[in-house]
Amino acid sequence: MGCSSCSTVKNEVSKGCKSHGSCSSRGCGSSKLSVFDWLSNMSLPTGEEEYNIYEVSFKNGRKQFFKNTENLKLSMGDIIAVEGSPGHDIGVISLKGELVKTQMKKKKIAEDSDEVKKIFRIASQRDIDIWREAQDKEVETQSKGREIIVELGLQMKLSDVEYQGDGKKATFYYTADDRVDFRQLIRNLASEFSIRVEMKQVGMRQEAARLGGIGSCGRELCCSTWLTDFRKVNNTAARYQQLALNPLKLVGQCGKLKCCLNYELDTYLDALKGFPRHDVRLKTEKGEATFVKKDIFKKLLWYAYKDEYFKWYKLTLEQVNGIIKLNKSNQLALPLEEYEIENLEEKKITFEDAVGEDSLNRFDLPKKSKRKKSKKKKQAKNNQQSAQSDNNQQKQQEVNKQQPNNKTENKNQSQKSKKYNNKRNNHRKPNNNAKNQGDNK
């Protein structure tokens, strides 16, 4: 970590950085909307003194300008005590030198204005301890303040609380659609916390910038990281970019249109210079055709006849401008079918495209339901089982037909074997008559 307060451990658990965007070491990267001083390595011309106004940052990127009337030796990241209203406040020097002049010109703040207050001193350890204790009270004060607002029935939202460095004053930031009478609220808050109360209304975008968060793109909100000013965002920006007017996708966490709709608007406006208006109709021999849609960067437009609005014809920007020129000279163009035939090109099937790996629409096809697949599998299994049973029945019938023939054959074979055995036995028997005749001789 950048400083010792980040690495301190209590009960074997890291405390983390409690500076809320005002780390004195500037090593954690927690200073929000910080400016890089690219003039820090350049020495001033002879005879010129260093600019004595400094930019000081407070909680959630709030910055103000203060004058070094005491000629203190200050550097970037120093914790200083500055003039408050009333009392004093604690902040961190975020910028010094000649770049402060450019920041003041950008925000239209003069050197002798009342907004530029004084720097009292470099903060002592006692000042820092009081400042830390005041910061620890902010969460509890905010929750208690919301309870009081609910009890009074006020139509407002308390978004954040910021204590002054001396702990004697607190600023309550809130958002509201209509004007709110919070005089009783100030009395209740002052008696509850024994502090001086200041109410400050902020817009929805400023509230999102103070609280921060993650956008739909997966990155931190632009307003809480680098965006310094808020420009108006209209629905026309979405129309120029051919975006669907879906509030769920176009609205950010602040409830307003996303600031990023203005980022690419200039590119779209430059690309749209050569396109005709949407209400221009194409007059052809077949009839009038009206505009349907367009692709800005591919320079393609789709038109359809009034009678055949379901059929769209794709034309290039050059073809459409040519038809409009013919119509201005009171001439009818050819039917749109002939213009579309000119745009047809044979698809060159490459090795990768033949498999369909590069097609972006391969995931847009409707998925087949698993129920239908399971039903088909069951039917196939049933058909196989029925076919097997039929085959088994046929085999059994054939076997039954062959069984009587086998019995007769077995009988014949048994009779033949008996005759053969009798003959064999008769041949082996001794001839008793022959023996008797030999004895008589």
Residue pairs with C-beta under 8 A, 6 or more apart in sequence:
1 7
1 17
1 27
1 28
2 23
2 25
2 26
2 27
2 28
2 29
3 17
3 23
3 24
3 25
3 27
3 28
5 15
5 17
5 18
5 19
6 14
6 15
6 16
6 17
6 28
7 14
8 14
8 15
9 15
17 23
17 28
17 30
18 132
18 135
18 136
19 28
19 30
20 59
20 60
20 135
21 30
21 31
21 32
21 57
21 59
21 60
21 61
22 30
22 31
22 57
22 58
22 59
22 79
22 91
22 92
23 30
23 31
23 77
23 92
24 77
24 78
24 79
24 92
25 77
26 34
26 76
26 77
31 57
31 92
31 94
32 57
32 60
32 61
32 224
32 225
33 57
33 61
33 63
33 225
33 226
33 228
34 57
34 94
35 55
35 94
35 95
35 99
35 103
37 76
37 95
37 96
37 97
37 99
38 99
39 97
39 98
39 99
40 76
40 97
44 50
50 96
50 97
51 96
51 97
51 98
51 100
51 101
52 67
52 68
52 69
52 71
53 65
53 66
53 67
53 68
53 100
53 104
53 111
53 116
54 65
54 66
54 67
54 68
54 74
54 93
54 95
54 96
54 100
54 119
55 63
55 64
55 65
55 93
55 94
55 95
55 96
55 100
55 103
56 63
56 64
56 65
56 66
56 80
56 82
56 91
56 92
56 93
56 94
56 119
57 63
57 91
57 92
57 93
57 94
58 64
58 89
58 91
58 92
58 162
59 135
59 162
60 160
60 162
60 209
60 210
61 209
61 210
61 224
62 162
63 94
64 82
64 91
64 115
64 117
65 100
65 103
65 104
65 109
65 115
65 116
66 80
66 82
66 83
66 116
66 117
66 118
66 119
67 116
67 117
67 118
67 119
68 74
68 119
69 118
69 119
70 119
70 120
70 121
72 80
72 119
72 121
72 122
74 80
74 93
74 96
74 119
74 122
75 93
75 96
76 93
76 94
76 95
76 96
77 92
77 93
78 92
78 93
78 122
79 90
79 91
79 92
79 122
79 123
79 127
79 128
80 90
80 91
80 92
80 93
80 119
80 120
80 121
80 122
80 123
81 88
81 89
81 90
81 119
81 120
81 121
81 122
81 123
81 127
81 165
82 88
82 89
82 90
82 91
82 117
82 118
82 119
82 120
83 89
83 117
83 118
83 119
83 120
84 164
84 165
84 166
84 169
85 169
86 168
86 169
86 196
87 164
87 166
87 168
87 169
88 120
88 164
88 165
88 166
89 164
89 165
89 166
90 123
90 127
90 128
90 131
90 165
90 166
91 165
95 103
104 110
104 111
109 115
109 116
110 116
123 131
123 165
127 165
130 165
130 166
130 167
131 165
131 167
133 167
134 163
134 164
134 165
134 166
134 167
135 163
137 163
137 167
137 193
138 161
138 162
138 163
138 170
141 161
141 163
141 170
141 193
142 158
142 160
142 161
144 192
144 193
145 158
145 161
145 172
145 189
146 158
148 185
148 188
148 189
148 192
149 156
149 158
149 185
152 184
152 185
152 188
154 180
154 181
154 182
154 185
155 176
155 177
155 178
155 180
156 174
156 175
156 176
156 180
156 182
157 174
157 175
157 176
158 172
158 173
158 174
159 173
159 174
159 175
159 202
159 207
159 210
159 211
160 172
160 173
160 207
160 210
160 211
161 170
161 171
161 172
161 173
162 170
162 171
162 173
163 169
163 170
163 195
164 170
164 171
167 195
168 195
168 196
169 195
169 196
169 197
169 198
170 189
170 193
170 195
170 196
170 197
170 198
171 198
171 199
171 200
172 189
172 197
172 198
172 199
172 200
173 200
173 201
173 202
173 207
173 210
174 180
174 199
174 200
174 201
174 202
175 201
175 202
175 203
175 204
175 207
176 201
182 199
185 199
186 197
186 199
189 195
189 197
190 196
190 197
202 210
203 230
204 254
204 255
204 256
205 223
205 230
205 254
205 256
205 259
206 230
207 254
208 221
208 223
208 224
208 252
208 253
208 254
209 221
209 223
209 224
209 227
210 224
211 224
212 220
212 221
212 224
213 220
213 221
213 224
213 253
214 220
214 221
215 221
215 222
215 252
215 253
215 258
216 249
216 252
217 260
221 252
221 253
222 259
222 260
223 230
223 254
223 259
227 259
230 259
231 259
231 262
233 256
233 257
233 258
233 259
233 261
233 262
234 257
235 245
235 257
237 257
237 261
237 262
237 265
238 245
238 250
238 257
238 261
239 245
240 265
240 268
240 269
240 272
241 261
241 264
241 265
241 268
242 293
242 294
242 296
243 250
243 261
250 257
250 258
250 261
251 257
251 258
252 258
252 259
268 296
271 296
271 297
272 296
274 299
274 317
274 321
275 294
275 296
275 301
275 317
276 320
276 321
276 324
278 291
279 291
280 291
280 324
281 288
281 289
281 290
281 291
282 288
282 289
282 303
282 320
282 323
282 324
282 327
282 333
282 336
283 323
283 327
283 332
283 333
284 323
284 332
284 333
284 334
284 335
284 336
285 332
285 333
285 334
285 335
286 305
286 335
286 336
287 305
287 306
287 307
288 305
288 306
289 303
289 304
289 305
289 306
289 313
289 336
290 303
290 304
290 305
290 306
290 309
291 301
291 302
291 303
292 302
292 303
292 304
292 312
293 301
293 302
294 300
294 301
294 302
295 301
299 316
299 317
299 318
300 314
300 315
300 316
300 317
301 314
301 315
301 316
301 317
301 320
302 312
302 313
302 314
302 315
303 312
303 313
303 315
303 320
303 336
304 310
304 311
304 312
304 313
305 311
305 336
313 336
313 337
313 339
313 340
314 340
314 343
315 323
315 336
315 339
315 340
315 343
316 343
319 339
319 342
319 343
322 333
323 333
323 339
326 332
326 333
327 333
333 339
347 353
352 358
353 359
356 362
